[in-house]
Amino acid sequence: MPSSAGAEFAAAVAAKDWQRAEALLDPGVDFRALTPRRTWEASEAATVTAEVLSRWFGASDVIDEVVAVEEREPVADRSQVSYRLRGHNGDGPFVVEQQAFYSTEDGRITWMRILCSGFRPDDPAAG
């Protein structure tokens, strides 16, 4: 069972459980993210799930495995979690990793920054 809001968020993303992800976010969350081709910003939890997460991981993107979820020691009031997922879609198998820094208040994420590797072709033979 996940031990922090960040690990719970990673589990919700892996399950594509946008309702759970939204419940982990403060309604007025300060959210920003960087993907290989775009920056993303949102100031409402519902926007994060409806216009960001559900676009990153669309209906045709199937998550097959949570490869890793790692939490690090907080830096003052900032916590950090990274998660790597394997899946597949019409383009074939992929692997994706996200690094998230976040702050919480009353158990909800109030501030979050995510850096995403983008979907990379997954060739297990390549290591």
C-alpha positions in Angstrom: 0.0 0.0 0.0 1.4 3.4 -0.9 2.9 5.3 2.0 2.6 8.9 0.9 0.4 11.2 -1.2 3.0 11.1 -3.9 3.1 7.3 -4.0 -0.7 7.2 -3.9 -0.7 9.7 -6.8 1.7 7.4 -8.8 -0.6 4.4 -8.1 -3.6 6.4 -9.3 -1.8 7.4 -12.5 -0.7 3.8 -13.1 -4.3 2.6 -12.7 -5.6 5.6 -14.8 -7.9 6.2 -11.9 -8.5 9.9 -12.5 -11.2 10.2 -9.8 -8.6 8.9 -7.2 -5.9 11.2 -8.6 -8.3 14.2 -8.3 -9.2 13.3 -4.7 -5.4 13.4 -3.8 -5.1 16.9 -5.2 -6.2 20.0 -3.4 -9.1 21.7 -5.4 -6.9 24.7 -5.9 -3.6 22.8 -6.6 -0.7 24.7 -8.2 0.3 22.2 -10.9 2.9 22.5 -13.6 4.5 19.8 -15.8 7.0 19.4 -18.6 6.7 16.7 -21.2 9.1 16.4 -24.2 7.0 18.7 -26.4 5.0 20.8 -24.1 4.5 22.6 -20.8 1.3 22.1 -18.8 -0.3 24.3 -16.1 -3.4 24.0 -14.1 -4.8 25.6 -11.0 -7.7 23.2 -10.3 -7.6 19.5 -9.5 -10.4 18.7 -12.0 -8.3 20.4 -14.8 -5.3 18.3 -13.9 -7.2 15.1 -14.4 -9.5 16.1 -17.3 -7.0 18.1 -19.4 -3.6 16.8 -18.4 -3.4 13.3 -17.0 -6.1 11.8 -19.2 -4.3 13.3 -22.3 -1.0 11.9 -21.2 -2.4 8.5 -20.7 -5.3 8.2 -23.2 -7.8 5.5 -23.7 -5.5 3.6 -26.1 -2.6 3.6 -23.7 -2.6 0.5 -21.6 -0.4 0.4 -18.5 0.8 -3.2 -18.1 3.2 -2.8 -15.2 4.4 -0.5 -12.5 8.2 -1.0 -12.8 9.2 1.2 -9.9 8.0 3.8 -7.4 10.7 5.5 -5.5 10.3 8.1 -2.8 13.2 10.3 -1.6 13.8 12.3 1.6 11.9 15.6 1.5 13.8 18.8 0.8 12.3 21.1 3.5 8.6 21.1 2.6 9.0 19.4 -0.8 8.6 15.7 -1.2 9.6 13.7 -4.2 8.4 10.6 -5.9 9.5 9.0 -9.2 7.6 6.2 -11.0 8.3 4.2 -14.1 5.5 2.4 -16.0 5.5 -0.1 -18.9 2.6 -0.4 -21.3 1.5 -0.6 -24.9 -0.6 1.3 -27.4 -1.0 1.4 -31.2 2.7 2.3 -31.6 3.8 -0.8 -29.6 5.3 -1.3 -26.2 6.5 1.7 -24.3 8.2 2.7 -21.0 7.6 6.1 -19.3 9.1 7.7 -16.2 7.9 10.7 -14.3 9.6 12.7 -11.5 7.3 14.6 -9.3 8.1 17.2 -6.6 5.1 18.1 -4.4 3.9 19.7 -1.2 0.9 18.6 0.9 -1.5 20.2 3.4 -4.0 18.1 5.3 -3.1 15.0 3.2 -3.8 16.6 -0.2 -1.3 17.7 -2.8 -1.3 21.5 -2.9 1.7 22.1 -5.1 3.2 19.8 -7.8 5.8 19.8 -10.5 6.3 16.8 -12.8 9.0 16.1 -15.4 8.1 13.4 -17.8 10.4 11.3 -20.1 7.7 10.9 -22.6 6.7 7.5 -24.0 9.9 5.7 -25.1 9.9 2.5 -27.2 10.3 -0.4 -24.8 13.0 -2.9 -25.9 13.7 -5.1 -22.8 16.8 -6.5 -24.7 18.3 -3.0 -24.7 18.4 -3.0 -20.9 
